[in-house]
Amino acid sequence: MIYRLLAFVLMVPLGFAQATPTDGQLATSLAQQLVCDTHNVISGNLGLMMGFLVACWGLYLMIVKNSMKSGLMFLIFGALLTALPGIVLSFFDGLGLALGGMTEVHSITRPGCL
């Protein structure tokens, strides 16, 4: 029993062993984590299936319900949802190229997971 208590007291959590990040580093880390998590969800089979289902719902509205405007809107949204990972990657690459020559520090880069 005393060994468990001693082991618990002597363990130092990882957060205490590291230096605390500044607000800018924390914001950058959280933003990169959000982009990576969103990219991982959308780029996999789940994102493909969501885009396909939304596009099929648009076709259903156009063919069966004769609602051309809303059907076309859902069809375009489904295609955009399927292509979203490629759009995000192109956005980061293009923004990095556009702002790369204007700043001394190249802060607009693709997150590490992409």
N, C-alpha and C positions, 0 to 999 in steps of 0.2 A: 504494500500500500504506500509506504513512504517513497519507494522508488518511482511509482507513477506520479506522485505529487512533485517529487524532485525533477523528474523529466519534464513535466508540464511547466514548471517554473523556469527551468533552464532553457526551454525552447524560445527562441527569439523569432517573432513573426517576420516575414520577409519585408513587410512594409516598414518596419523599424530599422532594418539593416540598410535600406536604400535611402539616398538623399531625396528630399521632397521635391517634386517637380514644380516649376513655376506655372503660373496661370496659362501662359502661352503654350508651354509644352503639354500641359494637361488637356487643353482645348484641342490641340493638334492630334494628340493621341486618341481622344474620344471621337473626334471627327473621322479619323482614319479607321477606327474600329467600326463606326456606324456605316461608312462606305463599304468596308470589307464584308460586314455581315449582310448588308442589303444586296451586294453583288453576289455573294454566295447563295442567297436564297433565290434571287431572280435568275441567275445564270444556270441553275441546275434544272432537273426535270420538273420541279414544281413551277418554276417560271414559265417553262415551255408549255406545260399543261394549262396554266392560268391563261396565258395568251391565246392558246388554241380554243379553250372553252369560251372566252369572251368573243373571239372572232366567229365561232359557230353560233353563239347567241345572236350576233349581229346578222348572220346569214338567215337564221330562223325568223328574226323580226322582218327582214326584207322579203323573204319568200312567203312565209305563212301568214304573217300579220299585215303585210302590205304597208309597212311603216318604213318608207325609204330613208328618211332623215335619221331616225334613231338607229336603224339597222346599219347604215353606213358609218355612223359615229362609233358604234360598238365594234364594227369590223376594223376600222382604222385604229381604235384604241387597243384592240387585241394584237394587231400587228406591231404596234409601237411597244407594247408590253413585252412581246417576244424579242424585239430588237434592242431593248433597253440596255443590256450589258455592253453591247458594242457601241451604243451611243455614249454611254458614260466613259468608256475607255477613249473614244475619239475626242470627247470634251476635254479630258485631262491632258491628252497629248497636244491638242491644238492650243489650249490655254497656256501650257508650258512653253510651247514654241513662240506664241504671241508675246508673252511677258518675259521670256528669257533674255532678250536683248535689252530690255528697258530697266531691269533691276540688277543690282550687283549680286544679291543673294537669290539664287533660283529656288524660291519657296513654293512654286506651283509645280509639283511633281506628282506622278501617279503613286498612290499608296502602295506599300510593300506587298500587299496580298494580290494586287491586280497584275 
